[in-house]
Amino acid sequence: MEITGNITDIKYNVFLKEELKKININGSSASNFSLENNIICGDCNVVLASLPDDSIDLIITSPPYFQQREYCGKTGIGNEESIDEYIESLLKIFRQCVRVIKKTGTIVFNVGDKYINGNLLLVPYRFAIEAQKESNVKLINEVIWHKINPTPKQVVKKLIPSNEPFFIFAKTNDYHFNKNAFLEYKDKFSNKKKNVGNDIGKKYFGLIDKSDLSNEQKELAKKELNEVIKEVKAGNVDSFRMKIKGLHALPYGGQAGGRLTQIENNGFTIIKIYGNSMRMDFIESCVESIKGNIHPAVFPEFIIQEFIKMLSNENDIVLDPFLGSGTTAVVAKKLNRKYFGIDIHQEYIEYANERINNCDTEIMEMFV
């Protein structure tokens, strides 16, 4: 590990090097333990520092929230005296995550918020802003988790918090992103077979004839209209819309660009509608409750499932540096991914291994 940066960073890197000399995991040195289906007990900073560059396909994690919960005693991240110290602790781990993630990979961080003296600190956004200052990373999406059953708060002059952000980071534009795999169950309800009649698109032929398009443009418009009608009848396209110059309002906002150019050049544009539901940066799920759970904060399996489906392929390695109760590993196993987890508390690791060994292969399709 190269020592670079300011004095504070140099001292910290020297500390990590000394700790790496001490670490011994399941009889293996820190430099050769398996990254596949393994859970390591140790400080995640130390373990992450031992991992090779560009070795992980996906990282999903939720660090301990700032002064929020007690995880097996008041030790480690989350117990800093100030919010600035907490953010810096997160950034040290984040930098290691950026180093070990592949160029095709992504990092998903869930960070909780905190009230101090009645003031909401906006902790997640403070972290995200600082993380964006790193020169080799970009923030792709903020996905909001809406809790259907948020924890009640006995506070008269505040609304009940019910949302938490998940930030998706990547270090190149080559990151894997299967958008259609995210919340794909919705398409099972929206993509119902339709009976297509013989009158489909008929009104557009009449509009083309009435338009001020040139004869050449009219001929092209009718040709492309016939082609898209065939696609609808074959079931390849759910439906379509046609905009004709002089008859319809011009595209604007996100619809401008290519469509506007088509209208200017050809006198028309055809908008194909494939019937899939829109993939928005919003996911609903209940707060998880697991019988016998010993961990104070548990990821909903459904949420982790949707991120893993969207951001990785089968046999990819999914890492959670704050594994806790083991949800990331459990879902990775269900989805035929390889898991690698880190946690500083042995009792949590034992519980996570128990969940992994006893998990079924059922995939959650809905949050209810």
N, C-alpha and C positions, 0 to 999 in steps of 0.2 A: 504494500500500500504506500503510495507516494505521499510524502509530507509536504503539503503546500498551504498557502493562506497566511492569515495573520497569526500573531503570537497565541491567541486563544485557540485557534484551530490546530496549530502545531502541537500545543500541549495536549489537546484532546486526542490527536492522532497518535502521539507517543503513548498515551494511556491505553488506547485500543490495542496497540502493538504488544504492550506488556500483558494485557488481559488475554490476548490470543495465545500467548505462550503458556498460560495456565489452563486454558479450557481443554477438557477431555470429555467427549460425548459418546456414551455407549461404547467405550473402549476405542474410539477412533479419534484421531487428531482433528482439529478444526478445519484442516485443509482438505480432508478426504471423506467426510461423512456424506451419505447419500442425500441428494436433493429430491428424491422420488419417494413419496409416501412415508415421510419421516417427520417427527416432531422433536424439537430440541428444547431442552430446559436451559435457559440462560438469558442474559441481558441481550435484547435484540440488537443493540448497537454493536456489541462484540460479535455476535453470530453473523449479522449482516456483513460486517467488515471482512469476514473470512470467506464470503461467497465470491465466485469469479464474476468479472464484468459480463454483462449481457448474457446472463444465464437463466433468467426467469421470464416466463411468458406473460404472467398477470399477477399483480399484487392487489389484494383487497384487504383493507384493515380499518379498524376503528380504535385509535389510541385511547387510553383512559382519559375521561373528560376532566377538565380543570376543576380541582377542588370539589368534585361532584360525588364520587363514590369511594368506598374503601375496598381495595382489592387485596385481601390477605394482609392487612396492615398498611400503615402509612409509609410506603416506600415507593420509589420509582416515579415515573412520569405521572403528572396530574396533581402532585403534591408540592409543586413549586410555590414560592411565596408571591410571585407576581405573574401577571398574564404574559409579560414580555419574556420572562424566563421559560414559561410553558411553551410559548411559540418557538423559542430557540431550541428547546428540547425536541419538539416535533420536527423542526427543520433539519436537525442533525440526522434523524432517522430517515427523513424524506430524501436527503442527499444520497444516502446509501441505497435507498430504493431506486432512485434514478440511475445510479451506477450499475446496479445488478439487473435492471429490467432490459429486455432485448429491444432492439430498434423497432421491432414489430409489436411490442408489448405496451401495456397501459398500467397506470397506477390509480387505484380508487381509494380515496381517503374519506372517511366519515368522521367529522369532528363535531362534538356537541357544544352547545352554547351555555352561558352562565350569567346569572344575575349577581351583582355585588352591590349592596346598599340600594337595592331597587333599580339598578341601572343594568340594562342588557348590554353585555360586552361585545357582542358580535364576534365571538371567538373564531367560528369557522371562516369567516370572511377575512379576518386579520391574517389567519394562516394562509389562506388561498392567495392573498395579495403578496405576502412575503415569498411564497413558493413560486409565484409567477416571475419574481425578480431573478430567479435562477436562470442563467443564460441558456441552459440546455434542456428546458422543459416548457411545455405550453399547456394551458388549461383548455380541454376540449369541450367539456360539458359540466354544468351543475345540474344534477338530478335530485329533485326534491322528493323525499320520502314523506308522504302524508300518513300519519298514524290514525287509523280508524278508531282506535280505543286508547287515546292518550291518557297518561296518568293524571287523575284529578288533582287540582291544586286549590287549597283553601285560601285563596287570595282574592279579596273583594275587588280591588282596583286593577286587576290584570286579566287578560284573556288567557285561556289554557293553551300553552305551547303544543302544537300538534305536527310541526314539520321539522325535518332535519335534512341538511344537504349532503349529498355524496359528490365529491369532486373527482372528475376523470382527467388525468394528466397523461401526456405522451411526450416522448423526446424527439420523435421524427414524425413526418407525415405518412409513414408507411405502417402505422399501427393497424392491427386487425380490428375490424368493426363490422360485425354482421347485424346491421340495424333490424332486419326483418325477424331475427331470432328474439328480439326484446319484446316481451308481452305478446308473443305470437299467438297465444290462445284466443286473442280478440278476433283474429282473422277467421277462426273457425265459425264464429257467429255472423261475421259480416259477409263472408264469401259463400252465400247460398246461391244455388243454381237458379238462374232466372229464365223465364220463358220469353224469348225474343221474337217479336212479331215481324211481319213483312214491312211494316211502316217505319221501321227504325231509320232515322236520318232523312226521312222524306221531306221534312220542312226545310232542311238545309239546301236540298236541290232547288227548291223554289226560290230561296233567298239568293242563291248564286245567280240564277237567271235574272232576278230583279236588280242585282248589284251593278255598280259602275265598273266592275273589273273588266279588263281587256278579254277578248275572246281566248287568248292563250292562257291567261290566269284562270278563267272559268273552266277551261278544259282540264287544267292541272288540279283545280279544286275538286272537280267531280271525280277525277281519277283517284285522288287520295281519300276522298270521302267513301268511295266504294271499297277501298282497301281496308279502311278502319271498320266499316260495317261488317266485312268478312271476319275480321279479328274478333268482333263482339259475338257474332254468331258461332264462332269456333270456341268461344269461352276464354280466349287469350286476353281479352280486355273486358272490363266490367261495363264501361260506358264511355262516352266521350262528349266533348263540347267543341263547337266550332265558332271561331270569331272571324267575321268578314269585314274588311275595310269599308268604312262608310256606313255600316249597319250596326255594328256592335261597339261598345266602349273599348278603348284600347287597354291592354294589360298595364298594370301599375305595380309599384312596390316589388315584392318578391316574384311577381309574375312577369315583370318586364324582362329586359335582356334579350334572350334568344327568341321569345315569342313575338316581341315587338319588332325585331329584325325580320322575322318571317312575314309579318303583316306588311311591313314596308316593302319587302322585296317581291313577295308572291301575291299580296292582297288578302291573305287569309292565314290562319293557323289552326291546327287541330290539337286539342288537349285530351290526351288519353287518360282515363281514370281506371286504375287497376283493381280497385275495390279493397285494397288492404287498408287497415286502420292507420291513422297517422301515429308515428312513433314520437311521442312528446317527452320532454325532460321531467316526467312526473310519474311516480309510482305509489300506489296505495297498498297498505298492508297493516295488519294488526301488529301490535307489540307482542313479541313472542313470549310464550309461557311454556316451560318444559318441566314435567314432573321430575322431582329429584334434583333439579339444577342447583349447583352450588355457586354459580357465577352471578354477580349482581347485574350484568348487562349482556343480553343475548341478542345476536343478530336474528332477524326473521329469515328463515331459510328461503322463503319465496324471493326476497330481494336479492340475496346473494346468488341464487339460481339464475335470475334474469341477467345479472351482470356477467356471470361466468359464461352463459350461453352467448351473449352478445360480443364479448371481448376475448374469447379464446376458442381453440379447437380441441377435439378429443386428443388425449395424451399430452396436452400442454401441462406445464408445471405452474400451479397456482400457489402463491405464497401469502401467508398472513403472519406478519411479524408480531402481532398481538393476538394470538390465536384464542386465548380465553377458553370458552366452553367448547370450541372446536367446530362451530357451524361452517366456516369456510371449507374446512377439510371434509366434513360430512357431505356437503353439497358437491364439492369437487369429485369425490368418490362416486356419488350417484350419477354424475354427468360424464364419467369415464375420463376425468382429468387426474393428473398426479398432484398430490398436495405436499406442501412443505410448511410446517408451522413452527413458530417460536413463542415461548412464553416463559416468564421468569419464575412462575409459581408451579411447583411440581404437582400440587393437588389438582390444579386446573388441567394439566397435561394428562393425568390419570383419568380424569373425568372425560376429557376430549377423546382419548383412546377408547374408552368404553362406548361412547356414542358412535364412534367410527366403526367399531367392530360389530355393533348391533344395528347399524342403520340398514333400512331397506332400500330398494331401488326405485321406489315410487317418486315420480316427478310431480311437483305441485303445479297445477295449471291455472288455478285461480286463488285469489287471496282470501276467499271466504271459507 
